Structures are given as C-alpha cells and as structure tokens.
C-alpha cells in the first residue's frame, strides 16, 4: 500500500520535469563553424525553458561612432551679398577739424610770421605787412622761415654773403649760411636784413643746396625787395630791407650751407 501511494505521488512530478540532454561539444563546435549554437535549457522550478546562446561576433562590443557634425557652410550668394554691402557702404566722414589742426601744427600762421618779421625789420615797418600778406595769399603758409642778414656788392658781376637761423615748424632751429655770385646790369653795394619764407621743406637738410636766383633792386638809402627762389618743390621767398645804394637786375644762384664758406660758389 505504501509503495503504491509513493508511485502515485512521483508520477505527476516525472511528467512535468523533462530533462533534455545537451552535448557540450556540439555547442562549442557550433560556435566555431559559424552556425548558431543550440539553445541552452534552463530549469526553473517545474518549468524548463531554452535560452539562446549569443554568437562570438555578437559578444564582441562594437564601438559607438558618433555621427559627424555637419560643418557650417556659407553660400556663395551670402558672400556676394556681404561684399556688396562693403562696396556700397558710405566712406567714413573726414574730420575737417583734425585735418586743419594737423596742417596748423606743420606750418606757421600769419600772426607768427608778421611778428617774426617785425622782430627783424622793426615793429610797424612800412609796407612789411602788405608784402607778407601778398606772399601768403599766393603761396600759402610756409613750413619754415629764415631770419638773418647779408651784405653784397656788384658792378656787372656781384657777390653776396649771409648768415642766419632757420626756424622749422617741426624740426626746430639750426644755423644756415649762404653765398652766391651774380651777373647782370647791376651796380652798387648794400647791407640788408633778411626774412625768408620757406615752403615744402619737409627735411631741413634739403635746404643745404644750390638754388638758382634772380632779382632786381632799385633803392637809395633803403627799401624792401622780395624775390622767388625755387629748386624742385622747395620755394624760398627772401624779403630784404637794404641800406645803401643799389640799382639793376641780375641772375645767379644762392648756395646754402651748414658752415660759413668764403668762396661764392
């Protein structure tokens, strides 16, 4: 009786628990020849289920590649439009006050020149202001001037010697000497105070050269004379107040130098 009862109890359990034999060699060989391995039975309580075995390739983790970031591109139309905006943009306004200030810093003003000339010829010298004003109207404002004195004489052939100080608006003061021969219908002798306006002299060293000259003088006892001397862009306007007797016209040259020279060449 007891044996019969135990057989009745074990029969249902045997019907539910089914064991499937698995050959381990087949599982290994299947992984080598590329065929998927058979599922592996898993027993959980009274239930048996089969779990597939992943292949070797699936077990290898593949690196995750991030998608490339698209580069920002600018169309040709946008570039052309930007260039067109630049080309059609109005020019920057010119600061006229700044230009005027820069020019004033490089040239002498009327009052400065008249004051310097009066220091040479005496304050209130008759006709001096008018001569300077006429020269400034024609030539503009000079970048330098020379204050000095000279002496000369001529009888057909003449000679002059002079010395003074160059006042440059930017470069300051320096000594200057001059001499030169002349020839013409000219006779007499004189000593003169000189005030010379200098234009376009950007470098003071450019003054020390030979300038062609020509002038006329007609006075007894004294009088003002003005002439123009030019070499390249540099223009000199000597204004002289002579004392003596001089009559005639002449041509020649004036050589400016840093040191006194006695040969009028």
Secondary structure per residue as TSV (DSSP state, phi and psi in degrees):
chain	resnum	aa	ss	phi	psi
A	1	X	-	360.0	-46.9
A	2	X	H	-61.5	-40.8
A	3	X	H	-63.8	-40.9
A	4	X	H	-65.2	-38.6
A	5	X	H	-65.7	-38.8
A	6	X	H	-68.0	-36.3
A	7	X	H	-66.4	-37.2
A	8	X	H	-67.3	-33.4
A	9	X	H	-73.5	-38.2
A	10	X	H	-79.7	-21.6
A	11	X	H	-61.5	-47.8
A	12	X	H	-63.1	-35.5
A	13	X	H	-66.2	-38.0
A	14	X	H	-69.0	-32.7
A	15	X	H	-68.4	-30.6
A	16	X	H	-87.3	-31.9
A	17	X	-	-91.4	104.3
A	18	X	-	-111.0	127.6
A	19	X	-	-109.5	123.7
A	20	X	-	-105.0	118.8
A	21	X	-	-69.8	142.9
A	22	X	-	-127.9	130.9
A	23	X	-	-86.1	114.8
A	24	X	H	-61.7	-30.3
A	25	X	H	-63.8	-37.8
A	26	X	H	-64.7	-38.4
A	27	X	H	-62.6	-43.2
A	28	X	H	-67.8	-45.4
A	29	X	H	-64.7	-36.1
A	30	X	H	-63.3	-34.8
A	31	X	H	-69.5	-29.4
A	32	X	H	-79.6	-40.1
A	33	X	T	-85.0	3.4
A	34	X	T	93.2	-9.7
A	35	X	S	-83.3	144.8
A	36	X	-	-64.4	137.5
A	37	X	-	-68.7	153.2
A	38	X	-	-67.0	153.7
A	39	X	-	-64.3	150.6
A	40	X	E	-97.5	124.5
A	41	X	E	-73.0	140.3
A	42	X	E	-124.4	127.2
A	43	X	E	-100.0	121.2
A	44	X	E	-130.0	101.4
A	45	X	T	66.1	-127.7
A	46	X	T	-89.0	-0.9
A	47	X	E	-109.6	138.5
A	48	X	E	-115.2	128.9
A	49	X	E	-134.8	164.6
A	50	X	E	-114.3	130.8
A	51	X	E	-111.4	121.8
A	52	X	-	-65.9	146.6
A	53	X	-	-95.2	124.1
A	54	X	-	-68.2	147.3
A	55	X	-	-73.1	168.8
A	56	X	H	-64.0	-36.3
A	57	X	H	-66.6	-39.8
A	58	X	H	-67.0	-30.2
A	59	X	H	-74.1	-20.8
A	60	X	S	-79.1	122.0
A	61	X	-	-74.2	129.1
A	62	X	-	-90.0	132.9
A	63	X	-	-64.8	140.4
A	64	X	-	-83.4	124.3
A	65	X	-	-102.9	120.9
A	66	X	-	-74.6	141.0
A	67	X	-	-64.5	141.1
A	68	X	-	-61.5	143.3
A	69	X	-	-80.7	127.8
A	70	X	-	-68.5	130.1
A	71	X	-	-75.6	143.1
A	72	X	-	-75.6	125.0
A	73	X	-	-114.7	149.8
A	74	X	-	-113.8	127.9
A	75	X	-	-70.6	157.9
A	76	X	H	-63.6	-34.1
A	77	X	H	-63.5	-39.3
A	78	X	H	-65.2	-38.7
A	79	X	H	-64.8	-44.4
A	80	X	H	-62.5	-40.2
A	81	X	H	-64.1	-40.1
A	82	X	H	-64.5	-43.0
A	83	X	H	-62.5	-38.2
A	84	X	H	-65.3	-37.6
A	85	X	H	-63.3	-40.3
A	86	X	H	-67.2	-42.5
A	87	X	H	-66.1	-35.6
A	88	X	H	-91.1	-1.8
A	89	X	S	-65.9	136.9
A	90	X	-	-65.7	144.2
A	91	X	-	-64.2	153.1
A	92	X	-	-65.0	138.4
A	93	X	-	-64.5	142.7
A	94	X	-	-86.6	129.4
A	95	X	-	-81.1	98.4
A	96	X	H	-65.1	-34.4
A	97	X	H	-64.2	-38.6
A	98	X	H	-67.0	-39.7
A	99	X	H	-64.5	-43.4
A	100	X	H	-63.4	-39.9
A	101	X	H	-65.8	-41.6
A	102	X	H	-63.1	-41.4
A	103	X	H	-65.9	-38.3
A	104	X	H	-66.5	-30.1
A	105	X	H	-74.2	-15.8
A	106	X	H	-108.6	-6.0
A	107	X	S	-133.1	160.7
A	108	X	-	-90.6	143.8
A	109	X	-	-88.9	166.6
A	110	X	H	-58.0	-46.8
A	111	X	H	-63.1	-37.4
A	112	X	H	-63.0	-41.6
A	113	X	H	-70.8	-43.1
A	114	X	H	-64.6	-39.5
A	115	X	H	-63.6	-41.5
A	116	X	H	-66.5	-38.8
A	117	X	H	-67.3	-38.4
A	118	X	H	-66.8	-28.3
A	119	X	H	-66.8	-25.1
A	120	X	H	-87.4	-49.1
A	121	X	H	-97.4	-8.6
A	122	X	-	102.9	141.1
A	123	X	T	-68.1	133.0
A	124	X	T	78.9	20.4
A	125	X	-	-60.4	128.8
A	126	X	T	-66.4	127.3
A	127	X	T	86.2	-10.2
A	128	X	H	-66.6	-49.5
A	129	X	H	-61.3	-37.9
A	130	X	H	-64.7	-42.1
A	131	X	H	-62.5	-46.0
A	132	X	H	-64.7	-41.8
A	133	X	H	-63.0	-39.5
A	134	X	H	-64.1	-41.7
A	135	X	H	-65.8	-41.7
A	136	X	H	-66.3	-34.7
A	137	X	H	-64.9	-35.6
A	138	X	H	-86.2	-39.2
A	139	X	H	-104.5	-18.9
A	140	X	-	90.3	-165.1
A	141	X	-	-90.2	132.5
A	142	X	-	-81.8	158.6
A	143	X	S	-92.2	-10.5
A	144	X	E	-159.8	166.9
A	145	X	E	-150.3	159.3
A	146	X	E	-119.9	129.2
A	147	X	E	-111.3	125.6
A	148	X	E	-168.9	-163.5
A	149	X	E	-147.3	157.6
A	150	X	E	-152.0	165.1
A	151	X	E	-141.7	148.0
A	152	X	E	-164.3	172.1
A	153	X	E	-160.6	160.1
A	154	X	E	-156.4	147.3
A	155	X	E	-144.8	91.0
A	156	X	E	70.2	-61.2
A	157	X	E	-101.7	134.2
A	158	X	E	-130.8	173.4
A	159	X	E	-151.1	152.9
A	160	X	E	-141.2	152.0
A	161	X	E	-135.3	141.5
A	162	X	E	-152.4	162.0
A	163	X	E	-151.1	155.1
A	164	X	E	-177.9	-160.7
A	165	X	E	-128.3	131.4
A	166	X	E	-90.6	127.3
A	167	X	E	-110.1	107.8
A	168	X	E	-102.9	134.0
A	169	X	T	-60.9	-34.0
A	170	X	T	-100.4	-43.7
A	171	X	T	-94.4	-5.0
A	172	X	E	88.7	-151.2
A	173	X	E	-104.6	149.6
A	174	X	E	-159.9	156.8
A	175	X	E	-75.0	151.0
A	176	X	E	-147.1	140.7
A	177	X	E	-127.0	153.3
A	178	X	E	-149.0	153.7
A	179	X	E	-156.4	162.4
A	180	X	E	177.2	151.0
A	181	X	E	-90.7	166.3
A	182	X	E	-150.5	160.2
A	183	X	E	-147.5	144.1
A	184	X	E	158.8	-170.1
A	185	X	E	-83.8	83.0
A	186	X	E	-145.5	135.1
A	187	X	E	-150.5	146.3
A	188	X	E	127.0	-178.8
A	189	X	E	-144.5	151.6
A	190	X	E	-159.9	161.6
A	191	X	E	-125.0	141.0
A	192	X	E	-141.3	145.5
A	193	X	E	-87.0	140.4
A	194	X	E	-126.2	144.5
A	195	X	E	-137.4	112.4
A	196	X	E	-113.8	124.2
A	197	X	E	-84.6	134.9
A	198	X	E	-121.1	125.8
A	199	X	E	-115.0	145.0
A	200	X	S	61.5	30.1
A	201	X	-	-95.0	89.5
A	202	X	S	-79.3	-30.5
A	203	X	S	-125.1	121.6
A	204	X	G	-58.5	-28.8
A	205	X	G	-64.6	-23.1
A	206	X	G	-70.5	-11.6
A	207	X	G	-73.1	-28.3
A	208	X	S	-81.4	71.3
A	209	X	S	-145.3	-178.4
A	210	X	E	-96.9	128.2
A	211	X	E	-115.7	130.4
A	212	X	E	-66.3	144.3
A	213	X	E	-142.7	153.4
A	214	X	E	-157.0	140.2
A	215	X	E	-157.5	167.1
A	216	X	E	-133.1	148.6
A	217	X	E	-142.1	138.9
A	218	X	E	-149.4	96.5
A	219	X	E	-160.0	152.3
A	220	X	E	-119.5	136.4
A	221	X	E	72.4	-55.0
A	222	X	E	-175.8	164.5
A	223	X	E	168.6	158.4
A	224	X	E	-86.9	142.1
A	225	X	E	-135.8	150.5
A	226	X	E	-138.6	141.0
A	227	X	-	-143.2	168.8
A	228	X	-	-117.7	133.8
A	229	X	E	-126.7	133.4
A	230	X	E	-139.6	139.8
A	231	X	E	-144.1	112.9
A	232	X	T	62.7	-128.3
A	233	X	T	-87.1	-13.7
A	234	X	E	-82.0	127.5
A	235	X	E	-121.0	130.7
A	236	X	E	-114.9	137.6
A	237	X	E	-125.3	90.6
A	238	X	E	-76.4	130.9
A	239	X	E	-114.3	123.7
A	240	X	E	-122.2	141.8
A	241	X	E	-118.0	102.1
A	242	X	E	-94.7	153.7
A	243	X	E	-125.4	123.9
A	244	X	E	139.6	-151.8
A	245	X	E	-133.2	120.5
A	246	X	E	-146.0	134.2
A	247	X	E	-146.9	128.2
A	248	X	E	138.3	-177.9
A	249	X	E	-129.9	152.2
A	250	X	E	-153.1	164.0
A	251	X	E	-131.7	157.4
A	252	X	E	172.1	-140.2
A	253	X	E	-153.3	165.3
A	254	X	E	-126.0	125.9
A	255	X	E	-105.0	119.7
A	256	X	E	-96.6	140.1
A	257	X	E	-145.1	166.7
A	258	X	S	-84.2	-19.8
A	259	X	S	-128.2	156.0
A	260	X	-	-66.1	132.5
A	261	X	-	-126.6	143.2
A	262	X	-	-101.0	-22.5
A	263	X	S	-79.6	122.8
A	264	X	-	-79.4	60.4
A	265	X	-	-124.9	360.0
